[in-house]
């Protein structure tokens, strides 16, 4: 009998594959690049678990080609179930969950991961994959419940506390999130997901100087990580610096840390779009940086994998002045209106009712039609969590909406939103400058307010 490093029984055709399986499990929950080592045994070991892990890895590319690329692996996994002696119920369920993901049946995939955590709470790779799916539909309580269900059996694993921390934070339970994150970091100094969760807490609470110092302090630990985790943590550090008015430093961080690790990857691309957008909203000239990003966004015109991604691809192409933004907008509209398979009906409604109007608003803002941008975005802001992404990431769309109000001279509406930001982000130079402009337009002496 073989067991992975978390104690879960595994059924392999070749015992020598155990190291690669552990690299997948440990690499996945620790956000390390060694997760990809599973591909090295994809041909030599046809066991269901190995093949399902390979399929999952291909799906994480988040492109339109992912199901096609993953399907050979998941088909081998399913075929191998009957041929593998001793295959466990846990492995069968993991294979089924990945197969549901490849087929686009996210509700079924989530159900299977929820079952898994109840019966096999130390299968933390399954748990993290379930959290990923729930995150993409904006179900933060579901993310938290998964982590809490596993804690009694796996509280010795620091990465589980990091997963719990992010679930707490996305549920706006910031005290619990900070406690869980700090526990994870105390157990393992190099715990990038917990560091990331704590950065979210500090940003939300307006602890900008503290947040910047914390992320700078832990940044030497960001080695051996997958491109998303390393660029995203640098993105968080850059956001702290931007809020504090350290614009030159943010441009340097963009050039050296945020953009350029894996330019072909979806998450690296939206990180670049998001940071460039925030810089421009803060009044910073980003030069020709949009053009390089746009060259890589051109491959995304037919993706329509997640609305949260497509909306940022669209904005990036439009800010670069690329006419292909119109093609992407057309593809978003066509995808949203097409008849979905029954298992995809709920997600397609999000495309129709949230993504399409929000995308129209983003396109309008990028092209200078600020009144239309404000009108389109305000109708969908309350439903933005349904597109996925974190609070900090979706804040970009709220910033664009506020900027659209300002640029279309809707000062009363702008004051309502801007002052709430000032109240919550008292250290933010960017927010205060924006509020001062609004009060000046309203004829109110800002010096008496700050």
GIWONOR-V323391 format. One record per pair of residues at least 12 apart in sequence whose ideal C-beta (glycine too) atoms are under 10 Angstrom apart, sorted by the first residue. I is the first residue (numbers start at 1). J is the second residue. D is the distance in whole Angstrom. If there is no record, write none. Layout:
# GIWONOR-V323391
i j d
I J D
I J D
This chain:
# GIWONOR-V323391
i j d
1 86 8
2 15 6
2 17 9
2 18 6
2 21 9
2 86 10
3 18 9
3 22 10
3 122 10
4 18 7
4 21 6
4 22 6
4 24 9
4 25 5
4 26 9
4 49 9
4 122 9
4 123 9
4 124 10
4 125 9
5 18 9
5 19 10
5 21 9
5 22 5
5 23 9
5 25 6
5 26 6
5 157 10
6 22 9
6 25 6
6 26 8
6 29 9
6 120 10
6 121 10
6 122 5
6 123 7
6 124 6
6 125 8
6 153 10
6 154 7
6 156 10
6 157 7
6 159 10
6 160 10
7 120 10
7 122 6
7 123 10
7 153 9
7 154 9
8 21 10
8 25 8
8 49 10
8 88 8
8 90 6
8 91 9
8 94 10
8 120 6
8 122 6
8 123 6
8 124 9
8 125 9
8 126 9
9 86 8
9 87 10
9 88 5
9 89 10
9 90 7
9 91 8
9 120 9
10 22 9
10 25 9
10 47 8
10 48 10
10 49 6
10 50 9
10 86 10
10 87 9
10 88 8
10 90 9
10 91 7
11 47 6
11 48 7
11 49 7
11 50 10
11 80 10
11 81 10
11 84 5
11 85 7
11 86 5
11 87 4
11 88 6
11 90 10
11 91 6
11 92 10
12 41 9
12 45 6
12 46 10
12 47 5
12 48 10
12 49 7
12 50 7
12 84 8
12 86 10
12 87 10
12 91 10
13 41 9
13 44 8
13 45 5
13 46 6
13 47 5
13 48 10
13 49 10
13 50 8
13 80 8
13 83 9
13 84 7
13 85 10
14 41 7
14 44 6
14 45 5
14 46 9
14 47 8
14 50 9
15 45 9
16 41 8
16 44 8
16 45 8
17 38 9
17 40 9
17 41 4
17 42 10
17 44 7
17 45 4
17 47 7
17 49 9
17 50 6
18 41 10
18 45 10
19 34 10
19 37 8
19 38 10
19 40 10
19 41 9
20 34 9
20 35 10
20 36 10
20 37 5
20 38 5
20 39 8
20 40 6
20 41 5
20 42 9
20 44 9
20 45 8
20 50 7
20 53 8
20 54 10
21 37 9
21 38 7
21 41 8
21 45 9
21 47 9
21 49 7
21 50 7
21 53 7
21 125 10
22 34 9
22 37 9
22 38 10
23 35 7
23 36 8
23 37 4
23 38 7
23 40 9
23 41 10
23 53 10
24 36 8
24 37 7
24 38 4
24 39 9
24 41 10
24 49 9
24 50 9
24 52 10
24 53 5
24 54 9
24 56 8
24 57 8
24 125 7
25 38 9
25 49 10
25 53 8
25 123 9
25 124 7
25 125 5
25 126 10
25 128 10
26 124 9
26 125 9
26 157 10
26 159 8
27 57 10
27 125 9
27 224 9
27 225 9
27 226 8
28 53 9
28 56 8
28 57 9
28 60 9
28 124 8
28 125 5
28 126 10
28 128 6
28 129 8
28 132 10
28 159 9
28 226 9
29 124 5
29 125 6
29 127 8
29 128 5
29 129 10
29 157 8
29 158 9
29 159 4
29 160 8
29 162 8
29 163 8
29 193 8
30 124 10
30 128 10
30 157 10
30 158 9
30 159 6
30 162 9
30 188 8
30 190 8
30 191 8
30 192 8
30 193 8
30 224 9
30 225 8
30 226 10
30 229 9
31 128 9
31 159 9
31 162 9
31 191 9
31 192 5
31 193 6
31 196 9
31 222 10
31 224 9
31 225 5
31 226 6
31 228 8
31 229 4
31 230 8
31 232 9
31 233 9
32 190 9
32 192 9
32 223 9
32 224 5
32 225 6
32 226 7
32 229 8
33 223 10
33 224 6
33 225 6
33 226 5
33 227 8
33 229 9
33 230 9
34 224 7
34 225 10
34 226 9
35 53 9
35 56 9
35 57 7
35 60 9
35 125 9
35 226 7
36 54 10
36 57 6
36 60 10
36 226 8
37 57 10
38 50 7
38 51 9
38 52 10
38 53 5
38 54 6
38 56 9
38 57 6
38 73 10
39 53 9
39 54 6
39 57 7
39 58 9
39 73 9
40 54 10
41 53 10
41 54 9
42 54 5
42 55 10
42 57 9
42 72 10
42 73 7
42 76 9
45 80 10
46 73 10
46 76 6
46 77 8
46 79 8
46 80 5
46 83 8
46 84 8
47 76 9
47 77 8
47 80 6
47 81 9
47 83 9
47 84 6
47 87 8
47 91 8
48 74 10
48 76 8
48 77 4
48 78 7
48 79 9
48 80 5
48 81 5
48 82 10
48 83 9
48 84 6
48 87 6
48 88 10
48 91 6
48 92 7
48 94 8
48 95 5
48 96 10
48 98 10
49 77 8
49 80 9
49 84 9
49 87 8
49 88 9
49 90 9
49 91 5
49 92 10
49 94 7
49 95 7
50 73 9
50 76 9
50 77 8
50 80 9
50 91 10
51 70 10
51 72 9
51 73 5
51 74 7
51 75 8
51 76 4
51 77 4
51 78 9
51 79 9
51 80 6
51 81 10
51 95 8
51 98 9
52 70 10
52 73 7
52 74 6
52 76 9
52 77 4
52 78 9
52 80 9
52 81 10
52 91 8
52 92 10
52 94 6
52 95 4
52 96 9
52 97 8
52 98 5
52 99 8
52 101 10
52 102 10
53 73 8
53 77 9
53 94 8
53 95 10
53 98 8
53 125 8
54 69 10
54 70 8
54 72 9
54 73 4
54 74 9
54 76 9
54 77 8
54 98 9
55 67 9
55 69 9
55 70 4
55 71 8
55 72 8
55 73 4
55 74 4
55 75 9
55 76 9
55 77 7
55 78 10
55 95 9
55 98 5
55 99 8
55 101 8
55 102 6
56 70 7
56 73 9
56 74 9
56 94 9
56 97 9
56 98 5
56 101 7
56 102 9
56 125 9
56 126 10
56 129 7
56 132 10
57 69 10
57 70 8
57 73 9
57 98 10
58 70 4
58 71 9
58 72 9
58 73 7
58 74 9
58 98 10
58 102 9
59 73 10
59 74 9
59 98 7
59 101 6
59 102 7
59 129 9
59 132 10
59 305 10
60 101 10
60 129 9
60 132 8
60 226 9
60 228 9
60 265 9
60 266 9
60 267 9
61 264 9
61 265 7
61 266 7
61 267 10
61 305 9
62 136 10
62 228 10
62 265 8
62 266 4
62 267 7
62 269 10
62 270 10
62 300 10
62 303 8
62 305 5
62 306 7
62 309 6
63 264 9
63 265 9
63 266 7
63 299 8
63 300 8
63 302 9
63 303 6
63 305 7
63 309 9
64 299 9
64 300 8
64 301 9
64 302 5
64 303 5
64 304 7
64 305 6
65 299 10
65 302 9
65 303 9
65 305 10
66 101 9
66 102 8
66 266 10
66 303 9
66 305 7
67 101 9
67 102 5
67 103 8
67 104 7
67 305 9
68 102 9
69 102 10
70 98 8
70 99 9
70 101 8
70 102 5
71 99 9
71 102 6
71 103 9
73 98 9
73 102 9
74 95 7
74 96 10
74 98 6
74 99 5
74 100 10
74 101 9
74 102 5
74 103 9
75 99 9
75 102 9
77 91 9
77 92 10
77 94 9
77 95 5
77 96 9
77 98 7
77 99 7
78 92 10
78 95 7
78 96 8
78 98 10
78 99 6
80 95 9
81 95 7
81 96 9
88 120 9
89 115 10
89 116 9
89 119 7
89 120 8
90 116 7
90 119 7
90 120 5
90 122 10
90 123 6
90 126 8
91 120 10
91 123 9
92 112 10
93 112 5
93 113 8
93 115 6
93 116 5
93 119 8
93 120 8
93 123 9
93 126 8
94 112 8
94 113 9
94 116 7
94 120 9
94 123 7
94 125 8
94 126 6
94 129 8
95 112 10
96 108 8
96 109 9
96 111 10
96 112 6
96 115 10
96 116 10
97 109 5
97 110 8
97 111 9
97 112 4
97 113 6
97 114 10
97 115 9
97 116 7
97 126 7
97 129 7
97 130 8
97 133 9
98 112 9
98 126 9
98 129 8
99 112 9
100 112 7
100 113 10
100 133 10
100 343 8
101 113 10
101 129 8
101 132 10
101 133 7
103 341 9
103 343 8
103 344 10
104 305 10
104 340 9
104 341 7
104 343 7
104 344 6
104 347 8
105 341 8
105 342 9
105 343 4
105 344 8
106 133 6
106 134 9
106 136 8
106 137 7
106 343 8
106 344 8
106 346 9
106 347 7
107 133 9
107 137 9
107 343 6
107 344 9
107 345 10
107 346 7
107 347 9
108 343 7
109 129 8
109 130 8
109 132 10
109 133 6
109 343 10
110 129 10
110 130 6
110 131 10
110 132 10
110 133 5
110 134 6
110 137 8
110 139 8
110 142 7
110 146 9
111 130 9
112 126 8
112 129 10
112 130 8
113 125 10
113 126 5
113 127 7
113 128 9
113 129 6
113 130 3
113 131 8
113 132 9
113 133 7
113 134 9
113 142 10
113 146 7
114 126 10
114 127 9
114 130 6
114 134 9
114 142 8
114 145 8
114 146 7
114 149 8
115 130 10
116 129 9
116 130 7
116 146 9
116 149 10
116 150 10
117 130 7
117 131 10
117 145 9
117 146 5
117 147 9
117 148 9
117 149 5
117 150 5
117 153 9
117 154 10
118 146 10
118 149 6
118 150 9
120 150 9
120 153 9
121 146 10
121 149 6
121 150 4
121 151 8
121 152 7
121 153 4
121 154 6
121 160 9
122 150 7
122 153 6
122 154 5
122 156 10
122 157 8
122 160 9
123 150 8
123 153 10
123 154 9
124 146 10
124 147 9
124 150 7
124 154 6
124 157 6
124 159 7
124 160 6
124 163 8
126 146 9
126 150 10
127 143 10
127 146 5
127 147 7
127 149 8
127 150 6
127 154 9
127 159 10
127 160 8
127 163 7
128 143 10
128 146 9
128 147 9
128 159 8
128 160 9
128 162 10
128 163 6
128 193 9
129 146 10
130 142 8
130 143 8
130 145 10
130 146 5
130 147 10
130 163 10
131 143 5
131 144 9
131 145 10
131 146 6
131 147 7
131 163 6
131 164 10
131 166 8
131 167 7
131 170 10
132 388 10
133 388 10
134 146 7
134 167 9
134 170 9
134 388 9
135 166 8
135 167 9
135 170 7
135 308 10
135 388 6
135 389 8
135 390 8
136 305 9
136 306 6
136 307 9
136 308 7
136 309 9
136 347 9
136 387 9
136 388 4
136 389 8
137 306 9
137 346 8
137 347 7
137 350 8
137 385 9
137 386 7
137 387 9
137 388 6
138 170 9
138 308 9
138 350 9
138 354 10
138 383 9
138 384 8
138 385 4
138 386 5
138 387 7
138 388 6
138 389 8
138 390 10
138 394 9
139 170 9
139 385 9
139 386 9
139 388 9
140 166 9
140 167 7
140 168 9
140 169 9
140 170 4
140 171 5
140 172 8
140 173 9
140 385 8
140 390 9
140 391 9
141 167 8
141 170 9
141 171 6
142 167 9
142 170 10
142 171 10
143 163 8
143 164 9
143 166 7
143 167 4
143 168 9
143 169 10
143 170 6
143 171 8
144 163 9
144 164 7
144 165 10
144 166 9
144 167 3
144 168 6
144 169 9
144 170 7
144 171 5
144 173 8
144 176 9
144 177 10
145 167 8
145 171 10
146 163 8
146 164 9
146 167 7
147 160 6
147 161 8
147 162 9
147 163 5
147 164 4
147 165 9
147 166 8
147 167 5
147 168 8
147 180 8
148 160 10
148 163 10
148 164 7
148 167 8
148 168 9
148 180 10
150 163 8
150 164 9
151 163 10
151 164 7
151 180 9
155 183 9
155 187 10
156 187 8
157 184 9
157 187 8
157 188 9
158 183 8
158 184 5
158 185 8
158 186 8
158 187 4
158 188 4
158 189 9
158 190 9
158 191 5
158 193 10
158 194 7
159 184 7
159 187 9
159 188 7
159 191 7
159 192 10
159 193 7
159 194 8
160 180 9
160 184 8
160 187 10
160 194 10
161 179 9
161 180 5
161 181 7
161 182 9
161 183 5
161 184 4
161 185 9
161 186 9
161 187 7
161 188 9
161 191 8
161 193 9
161 194 7
161 197 9
162 180 7
162 181 7
162 183 9
162 184 4
162 185 8
162 187 9
162 188 9
162 191 5
162 192 8
162 193 4
162 194 3
162 195 8
162 196 8
162 197 6
162 198 9
163 180 9
163 184 9
163 193 7
163 194 9
163 197 9
164 176 8
164 177 8
164 179 10
164 180 5
164 181 9
164 183 9
164 184 8
164 194 9
164 197 9
165 177 5
165 178 8
165 179 8
165 180 4
165 181 4
165 182 8
165 183 8
165 184 6
165 185 9
165 191 9
165 193 8
165 194 5
165 195 10
165 196 9
165 197 4
165 198 7
165 200 9
165 201 8
166 180 9
166 181 8
166 193 7
166 194 8
166 196 7
166 197 4
166 198 10
166 200 7
166 201 10
166 390 8
167 180 8
167 197 9
168 180 6
168 181 8
168 197 8
168 200 10
168 201 9
169 181 8
169 196 9
169 197 5
169 198 8
169 199 10
169 200 5
169 201 6
169 203 10
169 204 7
169 390 8
169 391 8
169 392 9
170 197 9
170 200 8
170 385 9
170 390 7
170 391 7
170 392 10
172 204 8
172 391 8
173 201 10
174 200 9
174 201 5
174 202 9
174 204 6
174 205 6
175 201 9
175 205 10
176 201 10
177 194 10
177 197 6
177 198 8
177 200 7
177 201 5
177 204 9
178 197 8
178 198 6
178 200 10
178 201 5
178 202 8
178 205 9
179 201 10
180 194 8
180 197 7
180 198 9
180 201 10
181 193 9
181 194 4
181 195 7
181 196 9
181 197 5
181 198 4
181 199 9
181 200 9
181 201 7
182 194 8
182 197 10
182 198 7
182 201 10
184 197 8
184 198 9
185 197 10
185 198 7
185 214 10
185 218 8
185 221 10
188 221 10
189 218 8
189 220 10
189 221 6
190 218 8
190 220 9
190 221 4
190 222 8
190 223 8
190 224 9
190 225 9
191 218 9
191 221 8
192 218 8
192 219 10
192 221 7
192 222 6
192 223 10
192 224 10
192 225 6
192 226 10
192 229 5
192 230 8
192 232 9
192 233 6
193 225 10
193 229 7
193 232 10
193 233 9
194 218 10
195 214 8
195 215 7
195 217 10
195 218 5
195 219 9
195 221 8
195 222 8
195 229 10
195 233 7
195 236 9
196 215 9
196 218 10
196 229 8
196 232 7
196 233 6
196 235 10
196 236 6
196 390 9
196 392 10
197 390 10
198 211 8
198 214 7
198 215 9
198 218 9
198 236 10
199 211 6
199 212 9
199 214 7
199 215 6
199 218 9
199 232 10
199 233 7
199 235 10
199 236 4
199 237 8
199 239 8
199 240 8
199 392 8
200 236 8
200 390 7
200 391 7
200 392 6
200 393 10
202 214 7
202 215 9
202 236 9
202 240 8
203 236 7
203 239 7
203 240 7
203 243 8
203 391 9
203 392 6
203 395 9
203 425 9
203 428 10
204 391 7
204 392 8
204 395 10
204 424 8
204 425 9
205 424 8
205 425 9
206 243 9
206 421 10
206 422 10
206 423 9
206 424 6
206 425 5
206 426 6
206 427 6
206 428 7
206 431 9
207 240 9
207 425 10
207 427 8
208 239 9
208 240 5
208 241 9
208 242 10
208 243 5
208 244 6
208 425 7
208 426 9
208 427 4
208 428 6
208 429 9
208 430 10
208 431 10
209 240 8
209 243 10
209 244 7
209 427 6
210 240 9
210 427 9
211 236 8
211 237 8
211 239 9
211 240 5
211 241 10
211 243 9
211 244 9
211 427 9
212 236 9
212 237 7
212 238 9
212 239 9
212 240 4
212 241 6
212 242 10
212 243 9
212 244 7
212 246 8
212 249 10
212 427 10
213 237 10
213 240 9
214 236 10
214 237 9
214 240 9
215 233 7
215 234 8
215 236 6
215 237 4
215 238 9
215 239 9
215 240 7
215 241 9
216 237 7
216 240 9
216 241 9
218 233 8
218 237 9
219 233 7
219 234 7
219 237 7
219 257 9
221 233 9
222 234 7
222 237 10
222 257 9
225 261 10
226 261 9
226 262 9
226 265 9
226 267 9
227 260 10
227 261 4
227 262 4
227 263 9
227 264 10
227 265 6
227 267 7
227 268 5
227 271 9
228 261 9
228 262 8
228 265 7
228 266 9
228 267 4
228 268 7
228 270 10
228 271 8
229 267 9
230 257 8
230 258 10
230 261 6
230 262 10
230 268 10
231 257 7
231 258 5
231 259 8
231 260 9
231 261 5
231 262 8
231 265 9
231 267 7
231 268 5
231 269 10
231 271 5
231 272 8
231 275 10
232 258 9
232 267 7
232 268 9
232 270 10
232 271 6
232 274 10
232 390 10
232 393 9
233 257 9
233 258 10
234 253 6
234 254 9
234 256 8
234 257 4
234 258 5
234 259 10
234 261 9
234 271 8
234 275 9
235 253 8
235 254 9
235 257 8
235 258 5
235 259 10
235 267 10
235 268 10
235 270 10
235 271 5
235 272 9
235 274 7
235 275 6
235 278 10
235 392 9
235 393 9
236 258 10
236 271 10
236 392 7
237 249 9
237 250 9
237 253 7
237 257 8
237 258 9
238 250 5
238 251 9
238 252 9
238 253 4
238 254 7
238 257 8
238 258 6
238 271 9
238 274 10
238 275 6
238 278 9
238 279 9
239 253 10
239 274 9
239 275 8
239 278 7
239 392 7
239 393 10
239 395 9
239 396 10
240 427 10
240 428 10
241 253 7
242 254 10
242 275 8
242 278 6
242 279 7
242 281 9
242 282 6
242 284 8
242 428 9
242 429 9
242 430 6
243 278 9
243 282 9
243 425 7
243 427 7
243 428 4
243 429 7
243 430 5
243 431 7
243 432 10
244 427 7
244 428 7
244 429 6
244 430 8
245 282 8
245 427 10
245 428 8
245 429 3
245 430 7
245 432 9
245 433 8
246 429 9
247 279 7
247 282 7
247 283 8
247 284 5
247 285 10
247 429 9
247 430 9
248 284 9
250 275 7
250 278 8
250 279 6
250 282 9
250 284 7
250 286 10
251 275 9
251 276 10
251 279 7
251 284 7
251 285 9
251 286 7
251 287 9
251 289 8
253 275 8
254 271 9
254 272 7
254 275 5
254 276 7
254 279 7
254 286 8
254 289 7
255 289 8
257 271 10
258 271 6
258 272 6
258 274 9
258 275 6
258 276 9
259 271 7
259 272 4
259 273 10
259 275 8
259 276 8
259 289 8
259 292 8
259 293 7
259 296 10
260 272 9
260 292 9
262 296 10
263 292 8
263 293 8
263 295 9
263 296 5
264 296 6
264 299 8
265 296 9
266 296 10
266 297 10
266 300 8
266 303 8
266 305 8
266 306 8
266 308 10
266 309 6
266 312 9
266 313 9
267 309 9
268 293 10
268 296 9
269 293 7
269 294 10
269 296 6
269 297 6
269 299 9
269 300 7
269 309 8
269 312 8
269 313 7
269 316 7
270 293 10
270 297 9
270 300 10
270 306 10
270 308 8
270 309 6
270 310 10
270 311 9
270 312 4
270 313 8
270 315 10
270 316 8
270 389 9
270 393 8
270 396 9
271 293 10
271 312 9
271 393 9
272 289 8
272 290 9
272 292 9
272 293 5
272 296 9
272 297 9
272 312 9
272 316 8
273 290 9
273 293 6
273 294 9
273 297 8
273 309 10
273 311 9
273 312 5
273 313 7
273 314 9
273 315 6
273 316 4
273 317 9
273 319 8
273 320 10
273 396 9
274 312 7
274 315 9
274 316 9
274 389 10
274 392 9
274 393 7
274 394 10
274 395 9
274 396 5
274 397 10
275 289 9
275 293 10
275 396 9
276 289 6
276 290 6
276 293 7
276 315 10
276 316 8
276 319 7
276 320 9
277 290 10
277 312 8
277 315 6
277 316 8
277 319 7
277 362 9
277 365 10
277 366 9
277 396 6
277 397 10
277 399 8
277 400 7
277 403 10
278 395 9
278 396 6
278 399 7
278 400 10
278 430 9
279 430 10
280 319 7
280 366 10
280 400 10
280 403 9
281 365 10
281 396 8
281 399 5
281 400 7
281 402 9
281 403 5
281 406 10
281 430 8
281 434 9
282 399 9
282 403 10
282 428 10
282 429 9
282 430 5
282 431 10
282 433 8
282 434 8
283 430 8
283 433 8
283 434 9
283 437 10
284 430 10
286 319 9
288 320 9
289 319 10
289 320 9
290 316 7
290 317 9
290 318 9
290 319 5
290 320 4
290 321 8
290 322 9
291 319 10
291 320 6
291 321 9
291 322 9
292 320 9
293 313 10
293 316 5
293 317 9
293 319 9
293 320 7
294 313 9
294 316 6
294 317 6
294 318 9
294 319 8
294 320 4
294 321 8
294 322 5
294 324 8
294 325 9
295 320 9
295 322 9
296 313 10
296 316 9
297 312 9
297 313 5
297 314 9
297 315 10
297 316 5
297 317 5
297 320 8
297 322 8
297 324 8
297 325 9
297 328 8
298 313 9
298 317 8
298 320 10
298 322 7
298 324 6
298 327 10
298 328 9
299 313 9
300 312 10
300 313 4
300 314 9
300 316 9
300 317 8
300 324 10
300 328 7
300 331 10
301 313 8
301 314 10
301 317 9
301 324 6
301 325 9
301 327 5
301 328 5
301 329 10
301 330 9
301 331 6
301 332 10
302 327 9
302 328 9
302 331 6
302 335 9
303 328 9
303 331 8
303 332 10
303 335 9
304 328 9
304 331 6
304 332 7
304 334 9
304 335 4
304 336 9
304 338 10
304 351 8
304 355 9
306 347 9
306 350 10
306 351 10
306 355 9
306 387 8
306 388 6
306 389 9
307 332 8
307 335 9
307 336 9
307 347 8
307 350 6
307 351 6
307 352 10
307 354 7
307 355 4
307 356 9
307 358 8
307 359 8
307 384 10
307 386 8
307 387 4
307 388 7
307 389 9
308 350 10
308 355 8
308 358 10
308 384 9
308 386 10
308 387 5
308 388 4
308 389 4
308 390 10
308 393 8
308 394 8
308 397 10
309 387 9
309 388 8
309 389 9
310 328 7
310 329 9
310 331 8
310 332 6
310 335 9
310 351 9
310 355 7
310 359 7
310 387 9
311 328 10
311 332 8
311 354 9
311 355 6
311 356 10
311 358 6
311 359 5
311 361 9
311 362 6
311 363 10
311 384 10
311 387 7
311 389 9
311 394 10
311 396 9
311 397 7
312 359 10
312 362 8
312 389 9
312 393 9
312 396 8
312 397 9
313 325 9
313 328 6
313 332 9
313 359 10
314 326 10
314 328 5
314 329 6
314 331 10
314 332 7
314 355 10
314 358 10
314 359 5
314 360 9
314 362 6
314 363 6
314 366 8
315 359 8
315 361 10
315 362 5
315 363 7
315 365 8
315 366 5
315 396 9
315 397 9
315 400 8
316 328 10
316 362 10
316 366 9
317 329 9
317 363 9
317 366 8
318 359 10
318 362 7
318 363 5
318 364 9
318 365 8
318 366 3
318 367 6
319 362 10
319 365 9
319 366 5
319 367 9
320 366 9
321 366 9
321 367 9
325 359 10
325 362 10
325 363 6
325 366 7
325 367 8
326 363 8
328 359 8
328 363 9
329 356 9
329 359 6
329 360 7
329 362 9
329 363 6
332 351 7
332 355 6
332 356 6
332 358 10
332 359 5
332 360 9
332 363 10
333 351 9
333 352 9
333 355 9
333 356 6
333 359 8
333 360 9
335 348 8
335 351 6
335 352 9
335 355 9
335 356 9
336 348 7
336 349 9
336 350 9
336 351 4
336 352 4
336 353 9
336 354 9
336 355 6
336 356 5
336 359 9
337 351 9
337 352 7
337 356 8
338 351 9
338 352 10
340 352 10
346 386 9
347 386 9
347 388 10
349 386 9
350 383 8
350 386 5
350 387 6
350 388 9
351 386 10
351 387 9
353 379 10
353 380 8
353 383 7
353 386 8
354 379 9
354 380 5
354 381 10
354 382 10
354 383 5
354 384 7
354 385 9
354 386 6
354 387 6
355 380 8
355 383 10
355 384 10
355 386 9
355 387 6
356 376 9
356 380 9
357 375 9
357 376 5
357 377 8
357 378 10
357 379 6
357 380 5
357 383 10
358 376 7
358 377 6
358 379 9
358 380 5
358 381 8
358 383 9
358 384 7
358 387 7
358 397 7
358 400 10
358 401 9
359 376 8
359 377 10
359 380 10
360 372 8
360 373 8
360 375 9
360 376 5
360 377 9
360 380 10
361 373 5
361 374 8
361 375 7
361 376 3
361 377 4
361 378 8
361 379 8
361 380 8
361 381 10
361 397 8
361 400 8
361 401 7
361 404 7
362 376 8
362 377 8
362 396 9
362 397 7
362 400 7
362 401 10
362 404 10
363 376 9
364 376 6
364 377 9
364 400 10
364 404 8
365 377 8
365 397 10
365 400 5
365 401 8
365 403 7
365 404 5
365 407 8
365 408 10
366 400 9
368 407 8
369 404 9
369 407 10
369 408 9
370 400 10
370 403 8
370 404 4
370 405 8
370 406 8
370 407 4
370 408 4
370 409 9
370 410 9
371 404 8
371 405 9
371 407 9
371 408 4
371 409 9
371 410 8
372 404 8
372 408 9
373 400 7
373 401 7
373 403 8
373 404 4
373 405 9
373 407 8
373 408 8
374 400 9
374 401 6
374 402 9
374 403 9
374 404 4
374 405 5
374 406 9
374 407 8
374 408 6
374 410 6
374 413 8
374 414 9
375 401 10
375 404 9
375 408 9
375 410 10
376 401 9
376 404 9
377 397 7
377 398 8
377 400 7
377 401 4
377 402 9
377 404 7
377 405 9
378 401 6
378 404 9
378 405 8
378 410 10
378 413 8
378 417 10
380 397 9
380 401 10
381 394 9
381 397 7
381 398 6
381 401 6
381 417 10
384 397 6
384 398 8
384 401 10
395 421 10
398 417 8
398 421 9
399 417 10
399 421 9
399 430 9
399 431 10
399 434 9
401 413 10
401 414 10
401 417 8
402 414 6
402 416 10
402 417 5
402 418 6
402 420 10
402 421 8
402 431 10
402 434 8
402 438 9
403 434 8
405 417 7
405 418 9
405 438 9
406 418 8
406 434 7
406 437 7
406 438 6
406 441 8
409 441 7
410 438 10
411 437 9
411 438 6
411 439 9
411 440 10
411 441 5
411 442 5
411 443 9
411 444 10
412 438 9
412 441 10
412 442 8
413 438 10
414 434 9
414 435 9
414 437 9
414 438 5
414 439 10
414 441 8
414 442 9
415 435 8
415 438 5
415 439 7
415 441 9
415 442 6
415 444 9
416 438 10
417 434 10
417 435 10
417 438 9
418 431 7
418 432 9
418 434 6
418 435 5
418 436 9
418 437 9
418 438 5
418 439 9
419 431 10
419 435 6
419 438 8
419 439 9
419 449 8
421 434 8
421 435 7
422 434 9
422 435 5
422 436 10
422 438 10
422 449 8
422 450 8
426 450 9
432 446 9
432 449 10
432 450 6
433 446 10
435 449 8
435 450 8
436 449 8
436 450 7
